[in-house]
Amino acid sequence: MSDKRLVCGAPTVNPCHRPLPRPSGGPTRRSECNVSETDLPSVYGGETLHVHLDTGESETEPIDPGDARRFLGGNGFAVKAVHDHVPSDADPLDPENILAFTVGPMNGTPFQSTSRGVVGFVSPQTDGFFDSTFGGTFPRAQKTTGFESVVLHDAAADLSYVRIGEDGAEVVPAPDLAGLDTYETCAEVGDRIAADDGVDAEDVHVIAAGPAGENLVRFACLLHDSEMREGVAGRGGAGAVLGSKNVKAVAIEEGDFRPDPAADGELRDLVGGRMGPLMAETEMLQNYGTSGLVNPINEMGKLGRRNNRVEQASREEAEAISGERIREEYVTEDTTCANCAVACGKHVTVESEGVTDGKIPEFESLFGTATMTDVFDVERVMKANDLCDRLGMDTISWGVSVAFARECYDEGLLTDDDSPYLDFGDADGLVELARRTAHREGFGDRLAEGSFRLAAELDDEAEHYLHGVKGLEFAAHSPRGLKGMSIGYATATRGGSHHDTRPTLQYDGEHAETTEGTPEFAARIQHFTALGDSLTQCRFVSEGGWGKRVTDRYRDAINAATGWDLSTDDVEGIGERIYNLERLVNVERGVARRETDTLSHRVMHEPIPEGPSEGMYCPPEELDRMLDEYYDFRGWDDDGVPTAARLDSLGIGEYAD
């Protein structure tokens, strides 16, 4: 690595001195040294790499130490990049949109499971800011280049891949990659770079779009394959944005940068102290991955079925697609992201479907492709999921869009002339629709636009059957049965994503069936998720080992890594600052106001008809009351717009109009 990279805001030698022992009983544990606000902590590589796809040129930009302290990394750097570089009237599939690949200050440190990266962009589904996280080894490799952010601008003239190393980027024309699936693309690009440079292919890390991305399917995803585990940037349409830029893949060659925590010993002690609780709390994930959630959530009566007409399957149906059954009959190995002991990933082999060591369907995928479409043939479901991974499609949005179309068919709004695959329960049709959607063949061309745009083609009645908000289909966590998800989904910057407000505490009984205190609860969990995605720590590890809210533990770890002297309130303030900037991007794009902070018709007008959660829903007047309380807590105006005073108090007053 060049001297320029090393000295960009951070010294290569840690100048800290050990402190005198502190008397016991103090309220705050401090790091072994503090870094001034004018220094960039040495856990940061120091630069952003801007790649101009139209010219093939790239340039670097030093990271401002103040921005590191304000936005931390990951999610925070991604939203700042989108706000700074994407015009508010740019179409998501125009060259003016960007893709920002970002990592956080803890990538490459002992802090558990900070192996995730973030890709930020304006979503072709929501027309608003979106960040999608993914694991594997790509983010860790990006960290070694010293580039905390890699921002792709404009569009390439020919189908290409982007090759990134610590000395910069190269845009490589590769029209012969057209039509390859995600796994094939990762392997081919990795082999080409390894052969060109005479390096081991394992030192090249690739994330790719499949045919769905090339064909601009609005919910096309990106998949990264590695020797350890796949990573999928699943939601929001990152694959479509990459496809619109005429780019098939992004490849990282490992560099020499290594983060240097300000108080390495203290950070290691903190990490070691959380290992026992982490492993105890994540036992289900170690055994089954997230597929282990099928049975318990079904037993609560909060698992959407038949396009969410009902929220419970029979015990036998749930068991047929459960993590327990998949583990017993199909799992071939456990897989893990870099720097993670949990190993929640699994590979499955389904001989009848020609699937060998495919990625196990996550709980969200089993919801989208199985229970929502009423398909309980687990082998066909796993085939459909494997196709989505290979063709490059978000299994949640695709599955829920299929379920929506099947209900429209049931209600006579679609017919056999539209598609022969729209019966609830049609397992073969599910698999066929995956192929047709990715290639935009027949009815698949309409499905590729997502359920909201499909509804706009049909009778007004079709809107009653949508299951999502702000253009994004809901994830698996019930907006009728969990009150925190009601207000959380309604105010989410990403729409129907469960990564803004988390369901975890609600399943433990907190704010599951009451609106009391729920708006503040949702807002503060949104701070927690924005913080976590800026640290780029796996959400499962955060919740299992470090706390389901912003706690002193996060404060102590961040201070030990950076040398800062943040309070717990300061740390939560980082998440609040980031979330407000996300909201501001969406306000400026015209997709975030009170009228858009809503829920789908069924959630607000049709109580759950049967099961343990029978009678639950979120009527409009209840949502209105929660929005009033939510906006008041946030310091936003009555229309849900962050005020200049609030932005100024958060240290981002320059973004106010």
Solvent accessible surface area in square Angstrom, and as a share of the most:
residue,aa,sasa,rsa
1,M,52,0.23
2,S,57,0.37
3,D,110,0.57
4,K,125,0.53
5,R,18,0.07
6,L,63,0.31
7,V,104,0.60
8,C,23,0.14
9,G,38,0.37
10,A,10,0.08
11,P,73,0.46
12,T,82,0.48
13,V,113,0.65
14,N,51,0.26
15,P,96,0.60
16,C,39,0.23
17,H,156,0.69
18,R,176,0.64
19,P,84,0.53
20,L,158,0.79
21,P,128,0.80
22,R,122,0.45
23,P,108,0.68
24,S,115,0.74
25,G,81,0.78
26,G,35,0.34
27,P,128,0.80
28,T,26,0.15
29,R,89,0.33
30,R,98,0.36
31,S,11,0.07
32,E,29,0.13
33,C,19,0.11
34,N,93,0.47
35,V,32,0.19
36,S,58,0.37
37,E,114,0.51
38,T,116,0.67
39,D,66,0.34
40,L,1,0.00
41,P,3,0.02
42,S,19,0.13
43,V,0,0.00
44,Y,1,0.00
45,G,3,0.03
46,G,0,0.00
47,E,3,0.01
48,T,18,0.10
49,L,1,0.00
50,H,11,0.05
51,V,1,0.00
52,H,49,0.22
53,L,4,0.02
54,D,82,0.43
55,T,90,0.52
56,G,31,0.29
57,E,114,0.51
58,S,43,0.27
59,E,96,0.43
60,T,54,0.32
61,E,83,0.37
62,P,91,0.57
63,I,17,0.09
64,D,78,0.40
65,P,31,0.20
66,G,30,0.29
67,D,24,0.12
68,A,0,0.00
69,R,52,0.19
70,R,52,0.19
71,F,0,0.00
72,L,0,0.00
73,G,0,0.00
74,G,0,0.00
75,N,2,0.01
76,G,0,0.00
77,F,16,0.06
78,A,0,0.00
79,V,0,0.00
80,K,43,0.18
81,A,12,0.09
82,V,2,0.01
83,H,45,0.20
84,D,67,0.35
85,H,75,0.33
86,V,15,0.09
87,P,54,0.34
88,S,58,0.38
89,D,128,0.66
90,A,4,0.03
91,D,72,0.37
92,P,8,0.05
93,L,36,0.18
94,D,58,0.30
95,P,68,0.43
96,E,91,0.41
97,N,1,0.00
98,I,2,0.01
99,L,0,0.00
100,A,0,0.00
101,F,2,0.01
102,T,1,0.00
103,V,1,0.00
104,G,0,0.00
105,P,1,0.00
106,M,1,0.00
107,N,0,0.00
108,G,44,0.43
109,T,8,0.05
110,P,28,0.17
111,F,1,0.00
112,Q,8,0.03
113,S,1,0.01
114,T,2,0.01
115,S,3,0.02
116,R,51,0.19
117,G,2,0.02
118,V,1,0.01
119,V,0,0.00
120,G,0,0.00
121,F,0,0.00
122,V,1,0.00
123,S,0,0.00
124,P,1,0.00
125,Q,7,0.03
126,T,14,0.08
127,D,46,0.24
128,G,1,0.01
129,F,0,0.00
130,F,3,0.01
131,D,1,0.00
132,S,8,0.05
133,T,28,0.16
134,F,2,0.01
135,G,1,0.01
136,G,0,0.00
137,T,5,0.03
138,F,1,0.01
139,P,0,0.00
140,R,93,0.34
141,A,2,0.01
142,Q,2,0.01
143,K,2,0.01
144,T,15,0.08
145,T,0,0.00
146,G,0,0.00
147,F,0,0.00
148,E,0,0.00
149,S,5,0.03
150,V,1,0.01
151,V,2,0.01
152,L,0,0.00
153,H,22,0.10
154,D,43,0.22
155,A,24,0.19
156,A,10,0.07
157,A,93,0.72
158,D,81,0.42
159,L,26,0.13
160,S,2,0.01
161,Y,6,0.02
162,V,0,0.00
163,R,37,0.14
164,I,1,0.00
165,G,17,0.17
166,E,34,0.15
167,D,135,0.70
168,G,15,0.14
169,A,23,0.18
170,E,89,0.40
171,V,27,0.16
172,V,31,0.18
173,P,89,0.56
174,A,1,0.01
175,P,88,0.55
176,D,92,0.47
177,L,1,0.00
178,A,59,0.46
179,G,49,0.48
180,L,49,0.24
181,D,21,0.11
182,T,0,0.00
183,Y,29,0.11
184,E,84,0.38
185,T,0,0.00
186,C,8,0.05
187,A,59,0.46
188,E,62,0.28
189,V,0,0.00
190,G,6,0.06
191,D,80,0.42
192,R,65,0.24
193,I,0,0.00
194,A,11,0.09
195,A,82,0.64
196,D,99,0.51
197,D,63,0.33
198,G,70,0.67
199,V,63,0.36
200,D,84,0.44
201,A,44,0.34
202,E,99,0.44
203,D,59,0.31
204,V,12,0.07
205,H,12,0.05
206,V,3,0.02
207,I,0,0.00
208,A,0,0.00
209,A,1,0.00
210,G,0,0.00
211,P,5,0.03
212,A,0,0.00
213,G,0,0.00
214,E,52,0.23
215,N,51,0.26
216,L,61,0.30
217,V,0,0.00
218,R,46,0.17
219,F,0,0.00
220,A,0,0.00
221,C,1,0.00
222,L,0,0.00
223,L,0,0.00
224,H,0,0.00
225,D,49,0.25
226,S,28,0.18
227,E,137,0.62
228,M,67,0.30
229,R,29,0.11
230,E,7,0.03
231,G,3,0.03
232,V,38,0.22
233,A,0,0.00
234,G,16,0.15
235,R,24,0.09
236,G,0,0.00
237,G,0,0.00
238,A,0,0.00
239,G,0,0.00
240,A,0,0.00
241,V,0,0.00
242,L,0,0.00
243,G,15,0.14
244,S,25,0.16
245,K,1,0.00
246,N,47,0.24
247,V,1,0.01
248,K,1,0.00
249,A,0,0.00
250,V,1,0.00
251,A,0,0.00
252,I,1,0.00
253,E,31,0.14
254,E,71,0.32
255,G,7,0.07
256,D,93,0.48
257,F,18,0.08
258,R,144,0.53
259,P,17,0.11
260,D,46,0.24
261,P,10,0.06
262,A,9,0.07
263,A,0,0.00
264,D,48,0.25
265,G,27,0.26
266,E,9,0.04
267,L,0,0.00
268,R,136,0.50
269,D,96,0.50
270,L,23,0.11
271,V,15,0.08
272,G,49,0.47
273,G,51,0.49
274,R,47,0.17
275,M,70,0.31
276,G,48,0.46
277,P,50,0.31
278,L,1,0.01
279,M,59,0.26
280,A,73,0.56
281,E,110,0.49
282,T,3,0.01
283,E,109,0.49
284,M,65,0.29
285,L,18,0.09
286,Q,45,0.20
287,N,62,0.32
288,Y,55,0.21
289,G,1,0.01
290,T,12,0.07
291,S,1,0.01
292,G,3,0.03
293,L,48,0.24
294,V,2,0.01
295,N,25,0.13
296,P,53,0.33
297,I,2,0.01
298,N,6,0.03
299,E,112,0.50
300,M,63,0.28
301,G,0,0.00
302,K,14,0.06
303,L,1,0.01
304,G,3,0.03
305,R,45,0.16
306,R,70,0.25
307,N,1,0.00
308,N,3,0.02
309,R,64,0.23
310,V,29,0.17
311,E,1,0.00
312,Q,52,0.23
313,A,7,0.06
314,S,47,0.31
315,R,192,0.70
316,E,130,0.58
317,E,45,0.20
318,A,1,0.01
319,E,75,0.34
320,A,25,0.19
321,I,0,0.00
322,S,0,0.00
323,G,0,0.00
324,E,59,0.26
325,R,70,0.26
326,I,0,0.00
327,R,86,0.31
328,E,147,0.66
329,E,95,0.43
330,Y,19,0.07
331,V,28,0.16
332,T,73,0.42
333,E,80,0.36
334,D,67,0.35
335,T,10,0.06
336,T,35,0.20
337,C,13,0.08
338,A,0,0.00
339,N,67,0.35
340,C,28,0.17
341,A,56,0.43
342,V,4,0.02
343,A,24,0.19
344,C,13,0.08
345,G,2,0.02
346,K,3,0.01
347,H,26,0.11
348,V,2,0.01
349,T,32,0.19
350,V,0,0.00
351,E,158,0.71
352,S,84,0.54
353,E,26,0.12
354,G,65,0.63
355,V,4,0.02
356,T,96,0.56
357,D,62,0.32
358,G,1,0.01
359,K,27,0.12
360,I,5,0.03
361,P,5,0.03
362,E,39,0.18
363,F,2,0.01
364,E,21,0.10
365,S,10,0.07
366,L,0,0.00
367,F,3,0.01
368,G,0,0.00
369,T,0,0.00
370,A,0,0.00
371,T,1,0.01
372,M,0,0.00
373,T,0,0.00
374,D,18,0.10
375,V,2,0.01
376,F,35,0.15
377,D,65,0.34
378,V,3,0.02
379,E,51,0.23
380,R,51,0.19
381,V,0,0.00
382,M,3,0.01
383,K,31,0.13
384,A,0,0.00
385,N,4,0.02
386,D,9,0.05
387,L,21,0.10
388,C,0,0.00
389,D,13,0.07
390,R,64,0.23
391,L,18,0.09
392,G,0,0.00
393,M,2,0.01
394,D,6,0.03
395,T,16,0.10
396,I,11,0.05
397,S,0,0.00
398,W,0,0.00
399,G,0,0.00
400,V,1,0.00
401,S,0,0.00
402,V,0,0.00
403,A,0,0.00
404,F,0,0.00
405,A,0,0.00
406,R,0,0.00
407,E,1,0.01
408,C,0,0.00
409,Y,48,0.18
410,D,69,0.36
411,E,77,0.35
412,G,53,0.51
413,L,38,0.19
414,L,3,0.01
415,T,68,0.39
416,D,95,0.49
417,D,141,0.73
418,D,43,0.22
419,S,4,0.02
420,P,86,0.54
421,Y,48,0.18
422,L,1,0.01
423,D,75,0.39
424,F,26,0.11
425,G,36,0.35
426,D,38,0.19
427,A,17,0.13
428,D,92,0.48
429,G,0,0.00
430,L,0,0.00
431,V,2,0.01
432,E,44,0.20
433,L,1,0.00
434,A,0,0.00
435,R,96,0.35
436,R,72,0.26
437,T,0,0.00
438,A,0,0.00
439,H,79,0.35
440,R,62,0.23
441,E,90,0.40
442,G,59,0.56
443,F,11,0.05
444,G,0,0.00
445,D,60,0.31
446,R,65,0.24
447,L,0,0.00
448,A,0,0.00
449,E,41,0.18
450,G,4,0.04
451,S,0,0.00
452,F,49,0.20
453,R,83,0.30
454,L,0,0.00
455,A,4,0.03
456,A,86,0.66
457,E,97,0.43
458,L,31,0.15
459,D,85,0.44
460,D,119,0.62
461,E,65,0.29
462,A,0,0.00
463,E,99,0.44
464,H,75,0.33
465,Y,21,0.08
466,L,17,0.08
467,H,6,0.02
468,G,2,0.02
469,V,4,0.02
470,K,42,0.18
471,G,13,0.12
472,L,0,0.00
473,E,1,0.00
474,F,0,0.00
475,A,1,0.00
476,A,3,0.02
477,H,7,0.03
478,S,4,0.03
479,P,2,0.01
480,R,1,0.00
481,G,0,0.00
482,L,1,0.00
483,K,15,0.07
484,G,0,0.00
485,M,0,0.00
486,S,0,0.00
487,I,0,0.00
488,G,1,0.01
489,Y,0,0.00
490,A,0,0.00
491,T,0,0.00
492,A,0,0.00
493,T,6,0.04
494,R,13,0.05
495,G,0,0.00
496,G,0,0.00
497,S,5,0.04
498,H,16,0.07
499,H,54,0.24
500,D,2,0.01
501,T,1,0.01
502,R,19,0.07
503,P,4,0.02
504,T,34,0.20
505,L,28,0.14
506,Q,2,0.01
507,Y,44,0.17
508,D,104,0.54
509,G,56,0.54
510,E,55,0.25
511,H,31,0.14
512,A,14,0.11
513,E,113,0.51
514,T,60,0.35
515,T,43,0.25
516,E,144,0.65
517,G,33,0.32
518,T,0,0.00
519,P,0,0.00
520,E,69,0.31
521,F,7,0.03
522,A,0,0.00
523,A,0,0.00
524,R,99,0.36
525,I,4,0.02
526,Q,0,0.00
527,H,3,0.02
528,F,3,0.01
529,T,3,0.02
530,A,4,0.03
531,L,1,0.01
532,G,4,0.04
533,D,8,0.04
534,S,0,0.00
535,L,1,0.00
536,T,3,0.02
537,Q,2,0.01
538,C,18,0.11
539,R,12,0.04
540,F,59,0.24
541,V,1,0.01
542,S,1,0.01
543,E,14,0.06
544,G,12,0.11
545,G,1,0.01
546,W,1,0.00
547,G,13,0.13
548,K,52,0.22
549,R,93,0.34
550,V,22,0.12
551,T,38,0.22
552,D,68,0.35
553,R,93,0.34
554,Y,3,0.01
555,R,15,0.05
556,D,13,0.07
557,A,0,0.00
558,I,1,0.01
559,N,1,0.00
560,A,0,0.00
561,A,0,0.00
562,T,0,0.00
563,G,0,0.00
564,W,3,0.01
565,D,64,0.33
566,L,9,0.04
567,S,42,0.27
568,T,31,0.18
569,D,115,0.59
570,D,66,0.34
571,V,0,0.00
572,E,22,0.10
573,G,14,0.13
574,I,3,0.02
575,G,0,0.00
576,E,28,0.12
577,R,38,0.14
578,I,0,0.00
579,Y,2,0.01
580,N,0,0.00
581,L,0,0.00
582,E,4,0.02
583,R,2,0.01
584,L,9,0.04
585,V,7,0.04
586,N,6,0.03
587,V,16,0.09
588,E,71,0.32
589,R,28,0.10
590,G,57,0.55
591,V,36,0.21
592,A,3,0.02
593,R,92,0.33
594,R,63,0.23
595,E,147,0.66
596,T,35,0.21
597,D,2,0.01
598,T,48,0.28
599,L,8,0.04
600,S,11,0.07
601,H,56,0.25
602,R,15,0.06
603,V,0,0.00
604,M,25,0.11
605,H,89,0.40
606,E,59,0.27
607,P,58,0.37
608,I,2,0.01
609,P,67,0.42
610,E,96,0.43
611,G,31,0.30
612,P,87,0.55
613,S,4,0.02
614,E,114,0.51
615,G,43,0.41
616,M,27,0.12
617,Y,65,0.25
618,C,0,0.00
619,P,20,0.13
620,P,51,0.32
621,E,102,0.46
622,E,23,0.10
623,L,7,0.03
624,D,67,0.35
625,R,147,0.54
626,M,4,0.02
627,L,4,0.02
628,D,79,0.41
629,E,80,0.36
630,Y,0,0.00
631,Y,5,0.02
632,D,116,0.60
633,F,70,0.29
634,R,1,0.00
635,G,27,0.26
636,W,13,0.05
637,D,59,0.31
638,D,124,0.64
639,D,56,0.29
640,G,0,0.00
641,V,24,0.14
642,P,7,0.05
643,T,46,0.27
644,A,64,0.50
645,A,77,0.60
646,R,67,0.24
647,L,2,0.01
648,D,99,0.51
649,S,79,0.51
650,L,15,0.08
651,G,38,0.37
652,I,0,0.00
653,G,24,0.23
654,E,111,0.50
655,Y,22,0.08
656,A,26,0.20
657,D,175,0.91
